[in-house]
């Protein structure tokens, strides 16, 4: 959103009726830390979120979701159009977040799916083709144990 970092992260909280400034400030810091973008934003919370890099913007978006403390987070192509370094930071954040949240990630990047997911489902033309534990689905059958 074309708002400050702070306003981006508090957007959902404000929609939910949370106005206590201390609660908002705590959620902003916690969420930005969970999204691994606190260090880059902590001194720029009033800056427009669009002034940050694409990877930072994506992590700010993740922080906005985390602020409302959801049970499930759906991410559609969370690293599309990001450079490899930024994509790696987003992936690292997601791997850490899956310890406390259920994540459903849609991606066309099979390497990414193999790196960050525990369960994988393959769809073709809207039909489920295969599903199961990621490690099993990506196991190379030519490899020996």
N, C-alpha and C positions, 0 to 999 in steps of 0.2 A: 504494500500500500504506500502511496506517496505521503507518508507521515514520518514523524521521528521514530527512531528505534523504540523508544519508550512507549509511544502511542501504538506502534505496531504490536508490541508484545502484550499490552494491556487491552487491546481491542476486544477480544472475546470476554475478558473479565468484566469489562464495562458493560457489554451487552447482557451479561448475566447479572448485572446490578451491583457489582462490587465497586465501591467507591472509596473505601478506607485506604488512605495514601500509604500507610505502613504495609498493609497487605499487598497492595499493588507493587510497591518498591521491592518487597521480598520476593514476590513471584517473578518480577522482571529479572532480578539477579539470579535466582535459582534456575529459571528457564534458559537464560542466556548461557549459564555455566553448563547446563545439561546439553545444550546444543553446540557446545564447544566454540562459542563466539564471544564470550564475556571479555576476554583479554583485549580483543580488537574493538569492542564497543563500549566498555565501561566508562571511558572518558568522553564518549560521543553519543550519549543517550538522547540528546536533544537534536542530533544531526538527522537529516533526512535519510531514511533507510536506503533510498535509491542511490545515495552517494557511495555506497559500499560496493565491493566487487560482487560478481554473480554468485560466487561460492559463499560469501558472507551473507548476502541477501537470502540465499536458500536456507542457511542456518538460522537467520533471524525469523524466517517463516516457520521453521521447525520450533523455535522458541515460542512463537505466538501460539502454536498448537499446545505445546507442553504447559503453558501458563494456565490453561483451563483444566489441567490434570485429567486427561481422558483415559479411558481404559484401553481403547484401541486407536491406533493412528494409521490412517491410510495415506500412502504416498504414491503418487503417479509420476513415474520417471523423475525421481528426485535429483538426479545428477545430469539430466539431459542438458546439453549446451554448456556444460562446465568443463574447464580445463582439467587435465588429469590430477593436478595437485588439489584443486578445490573439490573435485569429485572424491578424492581419497579422504579428505577431511570430513565430508558429509558421510561417507561410508563408515569411517571410524566412529562418528557420532551415533550412527544407527546401530552399530554393533554394541556400543555401550548402552544405548537406550533399550535394546531388546531384553536386557536383564530385568527391567521394571515395567515394560509396556509390551502389549501385543502389537506388532507392526505387520501391516499388509503392504507389500511393496510391489508395484507393477513396474516391470522393466523389460526392455528388449535386449539388454546386455547380459548375456549368459555368464560371462566372467563375474560380473557384479553379483548376480544371483548366487553363484557358487561361493563367493566370498562372504556374503552377509546374511544368508538365509539358513534357517534350520529345516524348513519344509519348502518344497517347490512344487508348483503346478504349471504344466505346460498347456496352453490353449492354442487351438488353430481354428480360425473362423468362428470363434465363440464356443467351440466345443472343447471340453476337457479331453486331452490326449493322454496325459500321464501325470501322476502326482505321487509324492512320497518324500522321505527324508532326503534332503539335498545331497548329503554325502553319498547316499546310495545311487541317486539319479545321475550324479556327475562322476561316478566311479568309472574309470577306464577299464573295460572288460579285458583288455589285452595285458593289463598289469597283473603281476602275480603277487600274492601276499608275502 
